[in-house]
Amino acid sequence: METRQLGTSDVRITPILMGTWQAGKNMWTGIDDDQMVKAIRTAYESGITTIDTAEQYGDGYSERIVAKALSDVRDKVVYATKVFANHLKYDWVLEACHRSLENLNTDYIDLYQIHWPAGSWGSEIVPIEETMSALVKLKEDGKIRAIGVSNFSREQLAQASQYGRIDSLQPPYSLFWRNVETDGMPYCVEQNISILAYSPLAQGLLTGKFGRDHQFEEGDHRAKNKLFYRKFWV
């Protein structure tokens, strides 16, 4: 599969990425570790060599599953992971990165992203300058190769860009969720920032597998949003 440059960095990513939120199990049901490892490995063998995960996915469990699937081919894959909103102080970013390195069984992360802006999910407000200075330090030390952000608005993205090079934005983007088209996308085009869409199939709802009256199992986060999703079915 052809690869593309990530922003202005030297990281090359595949146009299709493998997302591994489910591998962390938290907020999902019926997830089998062996099947997840098999799915990740199959994606790799099919040419999808860019794998996206996060420390928040099962408190590092997803990262460990990724490592289990791909450690033997580490030099042939690109790891993208994220620091959560509750770890955005300078020292906390460094500590979170160290944990992710251990979880992923690697000595570098190709793309390290701020998962959500400070203040999200009840987290402490931390100046973006402080968080970015930690990310820039990690990049200078060779612990990460590129910096990205996720769930940032255009305004938040522009502010973060004042303190270091941002090479990617990861927003929700699907037929259901299109806000980025009029918010962050124009800025990304202007600044040569790659867009890595997450939930392009709306967490499975656009696959045709689920009908209007489908009942998600208890523990599946989609059950809480049933009324929101049902309005899209006719």
Secondary structure, DSSP 8 states (H G I E B T S, - for coil): ---EE-TTSS-EE-SS-EE-TGGG-TT--S--HHHHHHHHHHHHHTT--EEE--TTTTTTHHHHHHHHHHGGGGGG-EEEEEE-GGG-SHHHHHHHHHHHHHHTT-S-EEEEEE-S-TTGGG-----HHHHHHHHHHHHHTTSEEEEEEES--HHHHHHHHTTS---EEE-B-SSS--GGGTTHHHHHHHHT-EE--B-TTGGGTTTT---TT----TT-GGGTTHHHHHTT--
